[in-house]
Amino acid sequence: MFPVTHFIVEDIKAKTWKGSCTWNQSFSPLEVGKSWFYSEIEKLGSLELRQGWETKELRDRLGLKKSTNKLSDKFEAHCVDSWVLANFAVDGHDSPDNKEILLITPLRFHRRQLHVFNFAKGGIRKLYGGTRSLGFKRGSIVKHIRYGICLIGGTSKGLITLHSIKNNERLCRNAKVSDIIFLAYNNWGWRNSPTA
């Protein structure tokens, strides 16, 4: 999709500890994977390796800070180093012009669990889970006459639950099949991270 010809990777090396078999054994597969990754990248274009201290120097030169909060979904936590390396390669900007991050997560579907529930009156088990809602695959992108573009959720009593495409919040629990137009299958949720 993108004609990338030049790659810069921060080459991270971990120290082996004398007498620590578990640490050294755990790190060995990572070294093998790293070597394989580098050989595959070199098939696509030129590869340049940088050390962590070199990335820090480039970041400090531009006055950018790196967040230590790894649970954060902000640019400064996960993207600042890659931006600094890419900017170095193309000799571009003095600061990032776009700090938005698109966060993509798989939608979580509850599978059918008939074995968990006891029979109700008449020997019928309670409906729970599954990946279909009245003919629609759950998570599908649809257009509703009132709520616009949204996602298919669960079903109850012949009606469908609709969810917001922006944040997966429930919009309604009583959408009729006749009011819905199928647009596309979808297994992912997405949102933009806050930039401030």
Secondary structure, DSSP 8 states (H G I E B T S, - for coil): -----EEEEE-------TT-HHHHHHHHHHHHHHHHHHHHHHHHSEEEEE-HHHHHHHHHHTT------TT--SHHHHTHHHHHHHHHHHT--SS-S----EEEEE-------TTTS-B-GGG-B-----SEETTEETT-EEEETTTEEEEEEEEETTEEEEEETTT--EEEEEE-GGGEEEEE---EEEEE----
